[in-house]
Amino acid sequence: MPESVDQFIQWVESRNPHEPEFIQAVQDLTCDVFDLYTGTEAWRDAAVLERLSEPDRTISFRVCWEDDEGNVHVNRGWRVQYCGVIGPYKGGIRFHPSVNESILKFLAFEQTFKNALTGLPIGGGKGGSDFNPRGRSDREIMRFCQAFMNELYRHIGENTDVPAGDINVGRREIGYLFGQYRRLANTFSGALTGKDIEFGGSHVRMEATGYGLIFFLRCMLSQQDEDLKGKRVAISGAGNVALHAAQKAIELGATVITLSSSKGTLFNTDGIPAEQVDKAIEHRGGSTKILQHIQETSGGEWRDNCKPWQTPCDIALPCATQNELDEDDAKSLAANGTRFVAEGANMPCTAAAVRLLRERRIIHAPGKASNAGGVALSGLEMAQNASFTRWEEERLCEELVDIMQAIHRQCLENTEAQDGYLNYHEGANLAAFQRVARGLVAQGVG
């Protein structure tokens, strides 16, 4: 039984050397739940926190595929099935050169608690490969997806593990993955989500994470007797989450002043036009080129190698990748009058940035709460697949709003305002941890 947070984290570090992202995620949760954990005898006796510091299993495998010239390539693939106590493992597949076991363990750990907050019966998992799809032909990507699924198929299924898309894995890739799964397993089932609508996909799936982020943000603002109309919003990224968040924010009356890529940031203090955001959503291609085209046609300023956090804004929405917003960025936001930060990516704020946001009393929502819209809609896709039905877009949007509002209520119910300041981080961690802990105790040690 650990006597302090530091002692517990030292133990986790000793078992997971060279995995900084995973350790950061475990520490973030532990700091908020440790007192509750140590004060609950049944949880201590069942070693709940210690058990949650280890995934149920980590599957690693070789992925061999052939390019268009006949050259054979070897990549690594993983699936981390983190915790299935609430339901089948659920989480995305990511194809990116940065993918490694530490990143996937951190993502699967976060996914476990994010999924718990949705109230749906889904556990946490994550997978991916260090494959880089940039510059690859459509047929090369198809062959890679098929080779990846040749190993993964034996570990997934609608009642076991239901992957979805993530970075560089969209509907095209899910289609190739699902097609190979169907052939290998000889069954048509809801074993993956994010599919095309023609073969078991769902309306609103592409929009869900970005829209859900704005629905959660709207709850945060309402709690302070404010709304989005007239607010200046800085958004990082130009992918699916960032663009749909921008689209919904503009629709609700906000002025979106930034979008970004790994190469730089588009700034437009007058607001990026809604029609340009809509065109960017429809366009497939490099985000930098998309943003530079918006700048050329609609005004604003493109700044190379610059983040979005250097300009005055009311709201910051980091939607790109983990640890993109550091302590210096948080200082810039504070100096520029930012009052709300809601995470659209998974753990986009460093631990030092989170501490500074709290010190400066900037209201901050963690990704496990504010970006849960995507997995919530995936859960609804699973329900449609299980019942062989297709729900209408209006119903799905209503369901998504209800789920994000319910997550917001859970955050409020598990933290107390201090001089008007709400700690959403603490509320989300406590609410999610309690649901998972109860499941672990109820199902016995194993």
LOBADO-32551 format. One line per 10 residues: their letters; for each residue x, z, y of C-alpha. Coordinates in nm, 4 decimals. Layout:
BEGIN
A	X,Z,Y; ...
% end
This chain:
BEGIN
MPESVDQFIQ	0.0000,0.0000,0.0000; 0.1670,-0.1086,0.3278; 0.1852,0.1624,0.5919; 0.1970,-0.0704,0.8919; 0.1444,-0.4306,0.9955; 0.5199,-0.4773,1.0330; 0.5856,-0.3482,0.6822; 0.3239,-0.5794,0.5363; 0.4583,-0.8838,0.7236; 0.8129,-0.8026,0.6095
WVESRNPHEP	0.6835,-0.8053,0.2526; 0.5119,-1.1413,0.3084; 0.8287,-1.2837,0.4652; 1.0381,-1.1717,0.1688; 0.8078,-1.3623,-0.0659; 0.7758,-1.6719,0.1548; 1.1152,-1.7403,0.3142; 1.1436,-2.0488,0.5338; 0.7652,-2.0753,0.5802; 0.7179,-1.9861,0.9495
EFIQAVQDLT	0.3762,-2.1475,0.9966; 0.2294,-1.9625,0.7009; 0.3763,-1.6287,0.8088; 0.2436,-1.6825,1.1630; -0.1089,-1.7381,1.0298; -0.0957,-1.4306,0.8047; 0.0359,-1.2143,1.0882; -0.2333,-1.3372,1.3278; -0.5079,-1.2222,1.0898; -0.3362,-0.9023,0.9762
CDVFDLYTGT	-0.2898,-0.7656,1.3278; -0.6664,-0.7711,1.3810; -0.7880,-0.6534,1.0387; -0.5225,-0.4020,0.9286; -0.6963,-0.0868,1.0540; -1.0281,-0.1905,0.8985; -0.8504,-0.2767,0.5738; -0.6594,0.0481,0.5441; -0.9734,0.2429,0.6319; -1.1828,0.0851,0.3530
EAWRDAAVLE	-1.1034,0.2473,0.0173; -1.2568,-0.0219,-0.2021; -1.0509,-0.2912,-0.0291; -0.7298,-0.0895,-0.0542; -0.7877,-0.0166,-0.4228; -0.8441,-0.3885,-0.4876; -0.5306,-0.4825,-0.2850; -0.7406,-0.7343,-0.0927; -0.4871,-0.8052,0.1831; -0.1988,-0.8427,-0.0595
RLSEPDRTIS	-0.4030,-1.0800,-0.2767; -0.4950,-1.2861,0.0268; -0.1286,-1.3351,0.1099; -0.0990,-1.5582,-0.1982; -0.2935,-1.8791,-0.2715; -0.4852,-1.9026,-0.5972; -0.2554,-2.1910,-0.6845; -0.0264,-2.4476,-0.5240; -0.0135,-2.7839,-0.6981; 0.2797,-3.0140,-0.6191
FRVCWEDDEG	0.3337,-3.3616,-0.7579; 0.5276,-3.6854,-0.7224; 0.3562,-3.9898,-0.5701; 0.5118,-4.3242,-0.6648; 0.3832,-4.6422,-0.5067; 0.4899,-5.0000,-0.4392; 0.5049,-5.1656,-0.0974; 0.4141,-5.5283,-0.0224; 0.7690,-5.6437,-0.1014; 0.7681,-5.4789,-0.4410
NVHVNRGWRV	0.9906,-5.1847,-0.3405; 0.9099,-4.8551,-0.5107; 0.8743,-4.5450,-0.2913; 0.8581,-4.1810,-0.3941; 0.6672,-3.9247,-0.1846; 0.5632,-3.5677,-0.2417; 0.2022,-3.4576,-0.2700; 0.0439,-3.1121,-0.2637; -0.2899,-2.9376,-0.2967; -0.3097,-2.5710,-0.1996
QYCGVIGPYK	-0.6218,-2.4108,-0.3456; -0.6111,-2.0942,-0.1435; -0.9190,-1.8844,-0.2140; -1.2277,-1.9848,-0.4109; -1.4119,-1.6530,-0.4042; -1.6926,-1.7794,-0.1782; -1.7282,-2.1276,-0.3223; -1.5358,-2.4402,-0.4248; -1.2123,-2.4985,-0.2375; -1.2722,-2.7061,0.0752
GGIRFHPSVN	-1.0238,-2.8539,0.3183; -0.8665,-3.1751,0.4348; -0.5903,-3.4044,0.3134; -0.3166,-3.4870,0.5638; -0.0673,-3.7770,0.5452; 0.2232,-3.7195,0.7845; 0.6043,-3.6945,0.7619; 0.5863,-3.3335,0.8840; 0.3749,-3.2190,0.5876; 0.5410,-2.9507,0.3764
ESILKFLAFE	0.4340,-2.6536,0.1684; 0.4488,-2.4027,0.4569; 0.2204,-2.6122,0.6782; -0.0278,-2.6695,0.3978; -0.0323,-2.3004,0.3028; -0.0965,-2.2028,0.6646; -0.3735,-2.4616,0.6943; -0.5327,-2.3508,0.3654; -0.5103,-1.9841,0.4694; -0.6811,-2.0604,0.8017
QTFKNALTGL	-0.9355,-2.2800,0.6237; -1.0361,-1.9901,0.3987; -1.1481,-1.7805,0.6950; -1.2842,-2.0707,0.8979; -1.5051,-2.1670,0.6056; -1.6183,-1.8062,0.5661; -1.7395,-1.8055,0.9275; -1.9670,-2.1052,0.8682; -2.1820,-1.8974,0.6305; -2.1707,-2.1805,0.3773
PIGGGKGGSD	-2.0609,-2.1265,0.0139; -1.7155,-2.2866,0.0450; -1.3662,-2.1535,-0.0170; -1.0412,-2.2605,0.1467; -0.7916,-2.5309,0.0524; -0.5685,-2.8000,0.2007; -0.3594,-3.0882,0.0749; -0.1519,-3.3827,0.1737; 0.1693,-3.5764,0.1506; 0.4826,-3.6494,0.3532
FNPRGRSDRE	0.3806,-4.0183,0.3430; 0.3976,-4.1903,0.6820; 0.1221,-4.4537,0.7174; 0.2554,-4.5835,1.0502; 0.3389,-4.9528,1.0212; 0.2033,-4.9818,0.6677; -0.0390,-5.2580,0.5733; -0.3922,-5.1877,0.4606; -0.3035,-5.2750,0.1026; 0.0010,-5.0460,0.1076
IMRFCQAFMN	-0.2182,-4.7598,0.2266; -0.4689,-4.8422,-0.0474; -0.1965,-4.8345,-0.3128; -0.0598,-4.5064,-0.1819; -0.4064,-4.3447,-0.1800; -0.4654,-4.4608,-0.5352; -0.1277,-4.3251,-0.6504; -0.2000,-3.9938,-0.4755; -0.5377,-3.9635,-0.6467; -0.3887,-4.0505,-0.9867
ELYRHIGENT	-0.2558,-3.6949,-0.9938; -0.5025,-3.5130,-0.7686; -0.8205,-3.6160,-0.9538; -0.7633,-3.3726,-1.2409; -0.7627,-3.0773,-0.9996; -1.0766,-3.1501,-0.7928; -1.4534,-3.1908,-0.8367; -1.7803,-3.1092,-0.6602; -1.7866,-2.7541,-0.8004; -1.4088,-2.7003,-0.8037
DVPAGDINVG	-1.2359,-2.8447,-0.4977; -1.3803,-3.0879,-0.2432; -1.1144,-3.2463,-0.0178; -1.1899,-3.4204,0.3109; -0.9917,-3.6111,0.5728; -0.7384,-3.4783,0.8217; -0.4513,-3.6293,1.0222; -0.4063,-3.9967,0.9230; -0.6799,-3.9672,0.6599; -1.0029,-4.1155,0.7915
RREIGYLFGQ	-1.2936,-4.3022,0.6366; -1.0755,-4.5879,0.5151; -0.8388,-4.3548,0.3296; -1.1252,-4.1405,0.1959; -1.2856,-4.4589,0.0654; -0.9712,-4.5533,-0.1270; -0.9281,-4.1968,-0.2555; -1.2905,-4.1680,-0.3620; -1.2889,-4.5082,-0.5307; -0.9903,-4.4108,-0.7431
YRRLANTFSG	-1.1432,-4.0705,-0.8229; -1.4667,-4.2382,-0.9353; -1.2763,-4.4744,-1.1646; -1.0550,-4.2039,-1.3167; -1.3213,-3.9340,-1.3579; -1.5894,-4.1850,-1.4635; -1.8432,-4.0057,-1.2482; -2.0063,-4.0565,-0.9091; -2.0172,-3.7164,-0.7431; -1.9600,-3.5395,-0.4153
ALTGKDIEFG	-1.5957,-3.4704,-0.4981; -1.4793,-3.5741,-0.1484; -1.6430,-3.5603,0.1937; -1.5959,-3.7844,0.4933; -1.7119,-4.0885,0.2965; -1.8798,-4.3967,0.4398; -2.2530,-4.3574,0.4833; -2.3110,-4.6326,0.2233; -2.1763,-4.4229,-0.0636; -2.2642,-4.0630,0.0032
GSHVRMEATG	-2.1288,-3.9981,0.3494; -2.3116,-3.8207,0.6276; -2.4166,-3.8966,0.9811; -2.2300,-3.6969,1.2510; -1.9267,-3.6333,1.0255; -1.6772,-3.8099,1.2553; -1.8137,-3.6376,1.5647; -1.8587,-3.2928,1.4135; -1.5296,-3.1169,1.4945; -1.5158,-3.2346,1.8546
YGLIFFLRCM	-1.8876,-3.1831,1.9157; -1.8762,-2.8440,1.7426; -1.5901,-2.7391,1.9711; -1.8018,-2.8148,2.2767; -2.1072,-2.6408,2.1277; -1.8950,-2.3283,2.0742; -1.7459,-2.3584,2.4231; -2.0968,-2.3815,2.5653; -2.1748,-2.0474,2.3965; -1.8606,-1.8933,2.5488
LSQQDEDLKG	-1.9597,-2.0125,2.8945; -2.3199,-1.8984,2.8539; -2.1947,-1.5503,2.7650; -2.0349,-1.5446,3.1125; -2.3512,-1.6904,3.2755; -2.1808,-2.0267,3.3293; -2.2157,-2.3798,3.1963; -2.0046,-2.6925,3.1583; -2.1447,-2.8834,3.4524; -1.8735,-2.9445,3.7108
KRVAISGAGN	-1.5963,-2.7790,3.5084; -1.2528,-2.9456,3.4939; -1.1434,-2.9777,3.1321; -0.7890,-3.0515,3.0124; -0.7729,-3.1850,2.6563; -0.4657,-3.2551,2.4447; -0.4609,-3.5274,2.1822; -0.6395,-3.8600,2.1623; -0.7558,-3.8538,1.8031; -1.0948,-3.7983,1.6512
VALHAAQKAI	-1.1356,-3.4357,1.7661; -1.0053,-3.4828,2.1203; -1.2054,-3.7978,2.1924; -1.5358,-3.6663,2.0590; -1.4838,-3.3383,2.2453; -1.4222,-3.5388,2.5613; -1.7298,-3.7513,2.4961; -1.9599,-3.4513,2.4525; -1.8055,-3.2581,2.7444; -1.8623,-3.5506,2.9804
ELGATVITLS	-2.2177,-3.5908,2.8510; -2.2817,-3.2257,2.9415; -2.1516,-3.2680,3.2965; -1.7844,-3.1715,3.2723; -1.4939,-3.3665,3.4234; -1.2294,-3.4439,3.1601; -0.8981,-3.4772,3.3429; -0.6452,-3.5243,3.0595; -0.5912,-3.6746,2.7170; -0.2502,-3.6964,2.5535
SSKGTLFNTD	-0.0326,-3.8263,2.2709; 0.3073,-3.7284,2.1347; 0.4601,-3.9614,2.3969; 0.2946,-3.8220,2.7102; -0.0252,-3.7419,2.8972; -0.2881,-3.9318,3.0942; -0.3904,-3.7367,3.4058; -0.6938,-3.8342,3.6105; -0.8141,-3.5683,3.8536; -1.1259,-3.7771,3.9256
GIPAEQVDKA	-1.2170,-3.7692,3.5574; -1.1607,-4.0075,3.2691; -1.4690,-4.2357,3.2608; -1.7148,-4.1863,2.9766; -1.7170,-4.5573,2.8914; -1.3391,-4.5516,2.8434; -1.3665,-4.2575,2.6049; -1.6354,-4.4457,2.4124; -1.4097,-4.7533,2.3857; -1.1188,-4.5384,2.2671
IEHRGGSTKI	-1.3380,-4.3947,1.9898; -1.4272,-4.7452,1.8744; -1.0671,-4.8690,1.8900; -0.8303,-4.8199,1.5961; -0.4644,-4.8067,1.6915; -0.1892,-4.6009,1.8494; -0.3148,-4.3282,2.0819; -0.0388,-4.3885,2.3391; -0.1404,-4.7529,2.3816; -0.5055,-4.6534,2.4079
LQHIQETSGG	-0.4336,-4.3991,2.6828; -0.2039,-4.6320,2.8750; -0.4761,-4.8984,2.8620; -0.7274,-4.6474,3.0031; -0.4826,-4.5670,3.2835; -0.4304,-4.9351,3.3639; -0.8029,-5.0118,3.3744; -0.9487,-4.6907,3.5162; -0.6799,-4.5245,3.7239; -0.5015,-4.1956,3.6923
EWRDNCKPWQ	-0.1370,-4.1348,3.6107; 0.0567,-4.1662,3.2861; 0.3437,-3.9169,3.2501; 0.5983,-3.9662,2.9749; 0.6952,-3.6648,2.7630; 0.4564,-3.4362,2.9472; 0.1933,-3.1956,2.8163; -0.1576,-3.1631,2.9663; -0.1181,-2.7983,3.0677; 0.0589,-2.8499,3.4015
TPCDIALPCA	-0.2472,-2.9392,3.6083; -0.5217,-2.7128,3.7505; -0.8225,-2.6895,3.5202; -1.1046,-2.4505,3.4379; -1.0935,-2.5069,3.0620; -0.8120,-2.6047,2.8240; -0.8884,-2.7548,2.4831; -0.5750,-2.7990,2.2668; -0.6829,-3.0571,2.0072; -0.3559,-3.2109,1.8856
TQNELDEDDA	-0.1523,-3.0053,1.6379; -0.0190,-2.6611,1.5480; 0.1892,-2.4658,1.8017; 0.1576,-2.7331,2.0704; 0.0766,-2.4790,2.3452; 0.3625,-2.2312,2.3957; 0.4192,-1.9314,2.6200; 0.5395,-2.1415,2.9154; 0.2296,-2.3606,2.8840; 0.0112,-2.0482,2.8816
KSLAANGTRF	0.1858,-1.9298,3.2000; 0.1121,-2.2652,3.3620; -0.2536,-2.2429,3.2657; -0.2774,-1.8921,3.4091; -0.1047,-1.9978,3.7320; -0.3385,-2.2967,3.7659; -0.6571,-2.0940,3.7347; -0.7633,-2.1731,3.3787; -1.0287,-1.9280,3.2597; -1.1183,-2.0508,2.9100
VAEGANMPCT	-0.9150,-2.1841,2.6176; -1.0877,-2.3036,2.2989; -0.8834,-2.4419,2.0126; -0.9792,-2.7806,1.8695; -0.6738,-2.7983,1.6428; -0.5576,-2.5516,1.3783; -0.3425,-2.2772,1.5341; -0.2372,-2.4896,1.8355; -0.1239,-2.1822,2.0335; 0.1968,-2.0006,1.9484
AAAVRLLRER	0.1817,-1.6246,1.8923; 0.3534,-1.5680,2.2283; 0.0992,-1.7920,2.4018; -0.1902,-1.6000,2.2461; -0.0447,-1.2701,2.3697; -0.0035,-1.4053,2.7216; -0.3574,-1.5456,2.7314; -0.4860,-1.1987,2.6419; -0.2645,-1.0297,2.9017; -0.3897,-1.2678,3.1721
RIIHAPGKAS	-0.7490,-1.2191,3.0512; -0.8048,-1.5863,2.9801; -1.0938,-1.6011,2.7334; -0.9556,-1.7636,2.4203; -1.1318,-1.8843,2.1039; -0.9216,-1.9376,1.7886; -0.9550,-2.2554,1.5852; -1.1053,-2.0782,1.2863; -1.4119,-2.0244,1.5052; -1.4182,-2.3039,1.7620
NAGGVALSGL	-1.3134,-2.5985,1.5460; -1.5247,-2.5108,1.2416; -1.7723,-2.7892,1.3162; -1.5946,-3.0418,1.0956; -1.5966,-2.8326,0.7807; -1.9510,-2.7181,0.8572; -2.0666,-3.0801,0.8552; -1.8626,-3.1404,0.5387; -2.0569,-2.8561,0.3795; -2.3791,-3.0250,0.4845
EMAQNASFTR	-2.2524,-3.3514,0.3332; -2.1931,-3.1611,0.0081; -2.5532,-3.0367,0.0202; -2.6817,-3.3915,0.0708; -2.4710,-3.5193,-0.2197; -2.5921,-3.2405,-0.4488; -2.9564,-3.3206,-0.3757; -2.9129,-3.7023,-0.3647; -3.0571,-3.7136,-0.0136; -2.9496,-3.8336,0.3288
WEEERLCEEL	-3.0407,-3.6286,0.6334; -3.1148,-3.7820,0.9703; -2.8732,-3.7551,1.2607; -3.1062,-3.5368,1.4673; -3.1378,-3.2782,1.1895; -2.7611,-3.2683,1.1360; -2.6913,-3.2164,1.5070; -2.9405,-2.9301,1.5111; -2.7774,-2.7774,1.2015; -2.4330,-2.8099,1.3631
VDIMQAIHRQ	-2.5503,-2.6396,1.6830; -2.7059,-2.3584,1.4793; -2.3860,-2.3027,1.2780; -2.1618,-2.2931,1.5875; -2.4013,-2.0521,1.7576; -2.4009,-1.8331,1.4456; -2.0188,-1.8283,1.4438; -2.0241,-1.7265,1.8088; -2.2658,-1.4419,1.7317; -2.0373,-1.3198,1.4526
CLENTEAQDG	-1.7454,-1.3094,1.6960; -1.9478,-1.1037,1.9435; -2.0739,-0.8665,1.6753; -1.7199,-0.7854,1.5607; -1.5492,-0.7136,1.8905; -1.6304,-0.5035,2.1938; -1.5889,-0.6291,2.5484; -1.3261,-0.4405,2.7463; -1.4006,-0.4536,3.1185; -1.5923,-0.7749,3.0569
YLNYHEGANL	-1.3180,-0.9402,2.8505; -1.4200,-1.0632,2.5045; -1.1540,-1.0885,2.2332; -1.2820,-1.3824,2.0277; -0.9650,-1.3758,1.8193; -1.0391,-1.0261,1.6924; -1.4081,-1.0974,1.6403; -1.3468,-1.4116,1.4366; -1.0764,-1.2534,1.2202; -1.2806,-0.9425,1.1441
AAFQRVARGL	-1.6006,-1.1332,1.0648; -1.4291,-1.3805,0.8334; -1.2078,-1.1220,0.6608; -1.5020,-0.8977,0.5759; -1.6905,-1.1786,0.4030; -1.3895,-1.2798,0.1931; -1.2943,-0.9183,0.1153; -1.6431,-0.8335,-0.0092; -1.6351,-1.1354,-0.2387; -1.2960,-1.0410,-0.3818
VAQGVG	-1.4049,-0.6829,-0.4551; -1.7408,-0.7871,-0.6025; -1.5779,-1.0330,-0.8439; -1.3102,-0.7958,-0.9722; -0.9334,-0.8247,-0.9912; -0.7992,-1.1528,-1.1168
% end
